[in-house]
Amino acid sequence: QKEVEQDPGPLSVPEGAIVSLNCTYSNSAFQYFMWYRQYSRKGPELLMYTYSSGNKEDGRFTAQVDKSSKYISLFIRDSQPSDSATYLCAHSVINDYKLSFGAGTTVTVRA
Amino acid sequence: SQTIHQWPATLVQPVGSPLSLECTVEGTSNPNLYWYRQAAGRGLQLLFYSVGIGQISSEVPQNLSASRPQDRQFILSSKKLLLSDSGFYLCAWSPDSGIKETQYFGPGTRLLVL
């Protein structure tokens, strides 16, 4: 079993729709949870990170963590064509620098 | 602000040839450094990480090696490339203090072995 399972997609949504991206994890020692955005042929860019259960907002982006069910989500409101990218979830383990990454979900926002 | 550089951006090499990819970080001291490989349509595979000069940890046994000759320089090498070494190679850094788990990636090197 992989440590991090991410909904494979791809997702295609119309402009202005809400995008919902999901990951599940198996290791209870996971501490920090991150979301990265990766445009085609570019390096991943850190979007958001969070530590605790609950919601964290940053503009149109909301990261949601449910530690009891080991589930994390990223919501993108009012999606734009510029949001078209692959989104990667990642998690760290306590006292370990390494991150475990999901395989990524590719999102296309249609104008 | 911190900046991470990788070069070259693209590389086409024949099987059996050597490899040297370089990564440098600016604007921070004593970063943790990482090399990842991303195969087409797949997730990130951690290859090596380093917490200091000369300190390298290998995650995946293979014909690649890494070195950290200076605090903010990380090099990925191979003596003889294999076809399976093709991929997108990414260098990343994370801070030595604060939230050490946050990793920041470079632009990547696309390697094609023929």
HADDOCK unambig.tbl for C-alpha pairs under 7 A between the chains (distance, minus, plus):
assign (segid A and resid 42 and name CA) (segid B and resid 107 and name CA) 5.50 0.50 0.50
assign (segid A and resid 42 and name CA) (segid B and resid 108 and name CA) 6.63 0.50 0.50
assign (segid A and resid 43 and name CA) (segid B and resid 90 and name CA) 6.82 0.50 0.50
assign (segid A and resid 43 and name CA) (segid B and resid 105 and name CA) 5.81 0.50 0.50
assign (segid A and resid 43 and name CA) (segid B and resid 106 and name CA) 5.70 0.50 0.50
assign (segid A and resid 43 and name CA) (segid B and resid 107 and name CA) 4.57 0.50 0.50
assign (segid A and resid 43 and name CA) (segid B and resid 108 and name CA) 5.67 0.50 0.50
assign (segid A and resid 44 and name CA) (segid B and resid 105 and name CA) 5.98 0.50 0.50
assign (segid A and resid 45 and name CA) (segid B and resid 104 and name CA) 6.88 0.50 0.50
assign (segid A and resid 45 and name CA) (segid B and resid 105 and name CA) 6.67 0.50 0.50
assign (segid A and resid 46 and name CA) (segid B and resid 104 and name CA) 6.61 0.50 0.50
assign (segid A and resid 92 and name CA) (segid B and resid 101 and name CA) 6.38 0.50 0.50
assign (segid A and resid 97 and name CA) (segid B and resid 100 and name CA) 6.61 0.50 0.50
assign (segid A and resid 97 and name CA) (segid B and resid 101 and name CA) 5.49 0.50 0.50
assign (segid A and resid 101 and name CA) (segid B and resid 43 and name CA) 6.64 0.50 0.50
assign (segid A and resid 101 and name CA) (segid B and resid 44 and name CA) 6.39 0.50 0.50
assign (segid A and resid 102 and name CA) (segid B and resid 43 and name CA) 6.23 0.50 0.50
assign (segid A and resid 103 and name CA) (segid B and resid 42 and name CA) 5.54 0.50 0.50
assign (segid A and resid 103 and name CA) (segid B and resid 43 and name CA) 4.00 0.50 0.50
assign (segid A and resid 104 and name CA) (segid B and resid 43 and name CA) 6.41 0.50 0.50
